[in-house]
Amino acid sequence: MATMIVPNSIAFQLSANSLFFLFLIIFCSSCKTTYAFQGTKSKSFHHILHLNSLLQSAACNSSTQGLQHQKSSLQVVHKHGPCSPLHLDRAKTPPTHAETFFQDEGRVRYIQSRLANKSGSKADVKVTDVANLPAWDGRVVGSGNYIVTVGIGTPKKQLSLIFDTGSDITWTQCEPCLGYCYQQRDAKFDPSVSSTYSNVSCNSVQCSSLLSATGYLPLCSLSTCVYGTQYGDSSFSTGFFAKERLTLTPFDVFDNFLFGCGQNNQGLFGGAAGLLGLGRDQLSLPSQTARKYNTIFSYCLPSSSSSIGFLTLGKCKSVGGKRLSISASVFTTAGAIIDSGTVITRLPPDAYAALRSEFRQRMRRYRMGMPSICRKQRYQ
């Protein structure tokens, strides 16, 4: 039996007379019909199964409950399904389908790495150090920016952080909030219940590095390093500088990650728990994870609050996976600033022309629209 999953249905082919068969699957643009299978010298039959029927139902199926009375049978249930004991715990929200796919991808990479280690050579299995984090429109937490969810501490505390390419230090609001903490969606991080939390001392090299990351000299409170950072809109965060375990995915975990445990935080952060710094300083997330991701990251911003984008660490592509023929000298004079907080992308003429040409080539099947100024002139 061979299986191919398509957007709204799954098609199966069973061949009785031949070990070799050819698949030809054509997807219609509306995804309402699936055409499948050209067999070779064999009799085939087709069965179309709607994908919705594979999703978990709201109620536990009673047809399998009788298995628990058989001596040699163990009941197997989906851990997030209605038959699972976890389903009764309303405090634990089951992962979305998108989150499940990201976790599944991480597990595949883990298995591949195990195979590569056993073979003694990475030539057998290609392993790429890459982490994919779902990115959400910040409006889901009352913020005008974009957020990702990461885990901090042991046990892991899931927190929604604004990811910002224009700053370096990562911080989150922490109990007991000695100064002021704004209202956030997630429960605030409590370092007292984490077994991997530790403060950074005032006389350490890490404390001194705050000057280049934030532009402010660090302070000291009872031998504990104190950070302070302020943003262009006058928002700010101050608190204890610390080390903690950072979990990006179940298979991407970093110990002794340097971050700010915010005790006085005010500004336009909405309901986000803090900020994830993606700048170039040594304290930024890409720099602290450089040994695994080589300071490479890319992101795709969601188009609305009901859609999902991604933040990818360790893998970078251009337009449709194609590297554009742009000379390195185009950016060497003044460089380039990648800012997730700026709306309009501005490029040098040579780089813009190459990007525009490739984008138009990829979108050639669609009719080009007119700039708004042209539409106004046309209809006047």
LINCORVEN-V67150 format. One record per residue. N is the residue number from 0. RES is the residue in one small letter. PSI is psi in degrees with one decimal (NA if undefined). Layout:
BEGIN
n={N,N}
res={RES,RES}
psi={PSI,PSI}
END
This chain:
BEGIN
n={0,1,2,3,4,5,6,7,8,9,10,11,12,13,14,15,16,17,18,19,20,21,22,23,24,25,26,27,28,29,30,31,32,33,34,35,36,37,38,39,40,41,42,43,44,45,46,47,48,49,50,51,52,53,54,55,56,57,58,59,60,61,62,63,64,65,66,67,68,69,70,71,72,73,74,75,76,77,78,79,80,81,82,83,84,85,86,87,88,89,90,91,92,93,94,95,96,97,98,99,100,101,102,103,104,105,106,107,108,109,110,111,112,113,114,115,116,117,118,119,120,121,122,123,124,125,126,127,128,129,130,131,132,133,134,135,136,137,138,139,140,141,142,143,144,145,146,147,148,149,150,151,152,153,154,155,156,157,158,159,160,161,162,163,164,165,166,167,168,169,170,171,172,173,174,175,176,177,178,179,180,181,182,183,184,185,186,187,188,189,190,191,192,193,194,195,196,197,198,199,200,201,202,203,204,205,206,207,208,209,210,211,212,213,214,215,216,217,218,219,220,221,222,223,224,225,226,227,228,229,230,231,232,233,234,235,236,237,238,239,240,241,242,243,244,245,246,247,248,249,250,251,252,253,254,255,256,257,258,259,260,261,262,263,264,265,266,267,268,269,270,271,272,273,274,275,276,277,278,279,280,281,282,283,284,285,286,287,288,289,290,291,292,293,294,295,296,297,298,299,300,301,302,303,304,305,306,307,308,309,310,311,312,313,314,315,316,317,318,319,320,321,322,323,324,325,326,327,328,329,330,331,332,333,334,335,336,337,338,339,340,341,342,343,344,345,346,347,348,349,350,351,352,353,354,355,356,357,358,359,360,361,362,363,364,365,366,367,368,369,370,371,372,373,374,375,376,377,378,379}
res={m,a,t,m,i,v,p,n,s,i,a,f,q,l,s,a,n,s,l,f,f,l,f,l,i,i,f,c,s,s,c,k,t,t,y,a,f,q,g,t,k,s,k,s,f,h,h,i,l,h,l,n,s,l,l,q,s,a,a,c,n,s,s,t,q,g,l,q,h,q,k,s,s,l,q,v,v,h,k,h,g,p,c,s,p,l,h,l,d,r,a,k,t,p,p,t,h,a,e,t,f,f,q,d,e,g,r,v,r,y,i,q,s,r,l,a,n,k,s,g,s,k,a,d,v,k,v,t,d,v,a,n,l,p,a,w,d,g,r,v,v,g,s,g,n,y,i,v,t,v,g,i,g,t,p,k,k,q,l,s,l,i,f,d,t,g,s,d,i,t,w,t,q,c,e,p,c,l,g,y,c,y,q,q,r,d,a,k,f,d,p,s,v,s,s,t,y,s,n,v,s,c,n,s,v,q,c,s,s,l,l,s,a,t,g,y,l,p,l,c,s,l,s,t,c,v,y,g,t,q,y,g,d,s,s,f,s,t,g,f,f,a,k,e,r,l,t,l,t,p,f,d,v,f,d,n,f,l,f,g,c,g,q,n,n,q,g,l,f,g,g,a,a,g,l,l,g,l,g,r,d,q,l,s,l,p,s,q,t,a,r,k,y,n,t,i,f,s,y,c,l,p,s,s,s,s,s,i,g,f,l,t,l,g,k,c,k,s,v,g,g,k,r,l,s,i,s,a,s,v,f,t,t,a,g,a,i,i,d,s,g,t,v,i,t,r,l,p,p,d,a,y,a,a,l,r,s,e,f,r,q,r,m,r,r,y,r,m,g,m,p,s,i,c,r,k,q,r,y,q}
psi={140.6,146.9,138.5,128.3,130.4,167.5,-47.0,0.6,166.9,134.5,136.5,147.2,130.0,126.8,128.7,-24.8,-0.4,142.3,-13.6,130.1,157.1,132.8,134.8,106.0,123.9,127.5,130.8,158.0,-29.3,-8.9,24.8,-17.5,142.1,126.2,131.8,143.9,118.9,107.7,161.7,108.7,42.5,156.0,130.0,150.9,155.4,148.6,125.5,124.9,122.1,136.3,-29.7,-28.1,-15.3,-11.7,151.9,142.1,171.3,-21.7,151.2,134.1,116.6,-12.0,-20.1,-0.9,-20.5,-15.6,-26.1,-13.6,-7.6,137.6,-39.4,19.1,138.6,137.7,130.5,124.0,156.8,132.3,-22.8,6.9,174.6,-18.4,-9.0,143.3,-26.8,-22.4,-24.5,-18.8,97.8,-17.3,-20.3,111.2,125.7,149.7,151.3,169.5,-37.8,-43.5,-36.6,-40.7,-40.6,-41.9,-37.8,-40.3,-39.8,-38.5,-38.6,-44.2,-36.3,-44.9,-41.4,-40.2,-36.0,-41.9,-39.6,-40.0,-39.4,-34.9,-17.7,2.6,135.0,2.9,-23.2,-41.0,123.4,119.3,126.6,125.0,103.6,140.1,129.1,122.4,127.6,135.5,136.3,150.8,127.9,-11.2,-18.6,-18.8,15.1,22.8,150.8,6.4,-162.7,146.1,154.8,159.5,125.2,164.1,135.0,132.7,175.5,111.2,157.2,133.6,116.4,126.7,139.6,112.9,141.2,125.9,130.9,115.1,-9.4,3.2,171.7,-43.8,139.6,135.5,159.5,154.3,137.9,146.4,147.5,15.5,70.7,-26.0,-90.5,136.1,130.4,168.4,123.3,162.5,-48.1,156.1,141.9,149.0,131.9,104.8,-20.0,-18.2,6.3,131.5,-7.3,8.5,140.5,140.6,152.8,134.3,157.2,-34.7,17.3,159.6,-35.9,-37.3,-40.4,-27.5,-9.5,-27.8,-45.8,-27.8,-34.1,-20.3,3.4,142.8,136.7,155.3,179.6,135.7,106.3,49.7,3.5,132.2,135.9,125.2,162.2,134.1,144.6,149.2,171.5,-25.3,14.6,4.1,151.8,164.3,134.7,152.0,-162.3,137.5,129.1,172.6,142.3,164.8,128.1,127.3,111.9,-46.2,170.7,-18.0,9.5,88.4,133.6,123.0,157.2,36.3,128.0,127.4,170.9,131.0,90.8,129.6,-15.7,105.4,123.9,145.1,-159.1,61.0,-1.9,-135.1,13.4,154.1,-10.8,-149.2,142.0,112.8,122.7,20.2,-165.6,-4.8,160.1,-16.2,-4.2,163.9,-47.2,-37.0,-40.8,-19.4,20.1,-31.5,-24.6,-38.5,-1.9,34.1,23.2,134.2,158.7,162.3,153.7,117.5,135.7,144.8,-17.4,173.3,-12.0,1.5,168.4,132.1,-154.3,154.5,116.3,126.9,127.7,5.5,128.1,130.3,169.6,-131.7,111.9,27.1,-0.2,130.4,127.9,149.0,73.2,125.1,141.3,-24.4,-18.2,-34.4,-4.3,-26.9,-55.9,-7.7,-169.3,141.8,123.7,113.2,111.3,-9.9,-3.1,139.1,-49.9,132.7,130.6,126.1,155.0,152.4,-43.0,-43.3,-39.1,-41.9,-41.8,-42.3,-44.2,-41.9,-44.9,-38.0,-44.1,-36.5,-41.3,-26.9,20.7,-20.0,-10.2,146.3,135.7,142.1,169.6,146.1,153.1,-34.4,-34.0,-38.5,-40.1,-43.4,-35.7,-39.6,3.5,NA}
END
